């Protein structure tokens, strides 16, 4: 009877496998793998040399494109065939989406450990990891189905064009360290964390693939899994800052360090490297000589790394580049052709003569028609004035003068419930160190989609680690408008206040005291209704209490904001 375990996580998918070329693993002196390669070492794929697991030899299943597993997963392309297992890009015909599949024989020496690793990873359910969707033993095969994320890019590909900006490198190491700390709290390790296992989604979020599974497929284990993963995170940050691999051998398309000089700090390898990130990479790599010279202790667990990252000053994102508008093209006119293209000299195209002058009869007819129109307008105006005077005697409000179509000549207020367009939004962190809070994704709060969101930094408690009273988003409505309610959609239970600047504010206020509280609430979808009539141009959505983010920290996420009159 087939054994099946399914963890269905319906998240948009990407590859959990890598191309077919890489170099051999590098190990530390204590035998723990510190430089894990892709799941497709070229040396192993060719069958040459010792894989390190001579007892793990097994014949890979005879599969081909078009083959179906469980009458559901149609294999499309083999991306790895190595060491008794193969990895495929496939299609889930039931849900009509791309997936990745690892396949190995049921009698493979590592089949049991692969199933156990896949099921443990699926139970974690952390969206920062590429999710395991199915783990099955069926028809003498064991296969693991996982997400396939076509909109994501490997760190390997990102580094091919150069090192990351300091802000991007900080976001990468912060998110990866936080995710791995959460995994280790659940007893899970990666052990093959490398640039091929780290993906950046189109939203800017970093994700990790192959948690526990990639190591199980290769039969890799460690007596110090937290130290192994922490050092791997340090290697990722080192590569992101320098575009070099922090070991002597070249790997992942990156050049290794020169031989015989040892591990040197990133800011000594490349000019302009952020000093704080350079020290962080060295502390994660746990090189005693380098860290001792900087008077900093080494980080040996992802949790310690997260703590050090939380104590670092915030790194600002790069300023947006400004593209100069095209130069104004002046139009020149030649004498005699004003308003018309100049004739080409020497050409055969005839010149169109100007229209003839109007005759006296035509002028007389024009004046007669004009006189008739003026007379008609005068008669209509007199009739209108007479009608309005009659209505004025019956009305008690002398200011309520109406036209023939019933419209009010005075200023009209918008009908209640009308959507009010948000012209722009800005992150607002007046009590922070640099006044900003992840400004790059701020446009997601008013893009009419709850699939995207703007998020705060992570904090050690729901009350922002007691570092500040809150953070928020300033909405610019373009002009002073009537505000009836503001609907805010969050990811997670969040407490929020609606604040507003005075209607006579000439520009966006930059101090918190310039915004007066108008409403408050808590929930995942919060409707904020001011207690009295509110007219303003600038609104402040102010987060006061954050939800947990499944990583032992707290973070606010705003998916959508709508303003109505």
C-alpha positions, 0 to 999 in steps of 0.5 A: 500500500502506497504511503503518502504524506502531503503538506499542501501550501498553495503559494506561487512556485520556483525551481528548487533545483539548480543547473548541472555544473559546480565544483566539489565541496570544500570542508573544514578541518573538523570534517563539516561541509562549509562550501556545499555545492549545487545538487549537480556537481559536474564531477559527480554527475560524470560518475568520476571520483568518490562521492563520499558515500560509496554505499549510497550507489543506486540506479536512478529511476528510468523516467522521461518527459511526459511521465506522470506521478500519482496521475497528477505530476507530469514531468517536463524537464530533468534539471539534475540526474546525480548520485541515484536521484533526479530532479525535475521541473514538472506540472501539477495538472490538478492545480495547473501550476509548475512544481519541482520534483525530487525522485529516487528509488524506494530502496535507495539508502537515503530514501527514508531520510529524504522522506523524513526531512521533507515531512519535517520541512513541510510541517514548518510552514514558514513562507520564507522557505520554498514549501514542500507540497507533497512527500510520497512513497509510491510504486517503488519510488520516493518523490518530494514535490516542492514549489517552483518560483519562476518570478524569483532570481538566484543569488548566483545570478544576481552576483554575476553582474556585481556585488549587492548594494549595502541596503540589499545585502543587509536585507538579504542577511537579515531575512536569511538569518531570521528564517534560519533561526526560526528553522533551528528553533524547530530542530531543522537545519539546512547544511547546504545553504549557498548562493544557489539555495537563496532566491530573491522574489520580484517583491524583494523578499528573500527565500530559501529552498532545500531546507533539510531536503537538499542535505538529505539527498546528499547524505550530509550531516553535521555535529554542529548544524547551527555553526554550519548554517551560521558560517554559510550565512556569513559566506553568503554575505561575504559574497554579496559584498565582494563578489568573491567566495571566501575560500580558496576554491572558485565556486558558484561563478565566483572567484575564490580568495588568493591562496596563502593569505587566509580569510581577510575582511570584505572591506579589505578585498573591495573598496567602499564595502560597508564597514558594519556589514564587513564586520558582520560577515567576519563574525558569522564566518567565525574566523578567530584571528580576524574577529579578535583584531576587531574586538568582536566575538564570533557568532556561532548560531543564527539566533546570535546573528539575528541579535547582532543584526538587530543592534546594527544602525539602519542602512538607508536604501540608495537614492532613486536615480533621476532621468533627465527629461528629453531636451525641448525641441524648438520649432522654427518657421520660415517667413511666408509659411507661418503655421504651415511646413515650408516648401522644399526648394527645387521640388516638383510638389506644387504649392497650395495657394491661400484661400480667397478673401471673403466677399462682402456678402459673406461678411454681412451674412456673418454679422447677421447670424451673430446679431441673431445669436446675441438677441436670442441669448438676451431673451433667454437671460431675461426669461431666466432672471424673471423665473428666478425672481419668482422663486426667490419670493417663495424661498426663505434662503436667498443664497440658494439660487439655482440654474434651470437644470437644478444645479447648485451654483455654490461649492459642492461636497463629494457624495459620501462613500466616493473613493478618494484617490491616494496620490502618493505614500511615504514611510514615516518613522520619526522616532527611528535612527534615520527616519525611514522604514523600508521605503522601497515597497511603500507603493504596495499600500495603495496598488489595489492589491492585497497580494503585495504589501509594505512591511516594517522592520522586525522588533523584539516585542509587539510594542516595537521592542520599546524603542519607539511608540510606532511607525506609519505611512503618510498618505498624500491625497493631492489636495484638501478633501473630505475624509469619511473613512479609511479602510486598512488591510493588514497581514496579522492582527495589528493595532492602528490609529488614523491621524490627520494634518491640519487642512491649512498645512502647506506641505507634508508635515514631518513631525509626529505632533503635526498629526491629530488622532482621528480614529483607532482600531485593531484587526486584520481589516480595520475601518477607521471612521473619524468621530467628526467631519474631517478635511485634510490633504495628509493622512497618517496611518500609524501602527501602534502594536505589531503581530508576530512574524513566525520568526520569534519577532514582530513585524507589521505588514500593510497590504492595502489602504482605501480612502472614501469620502 
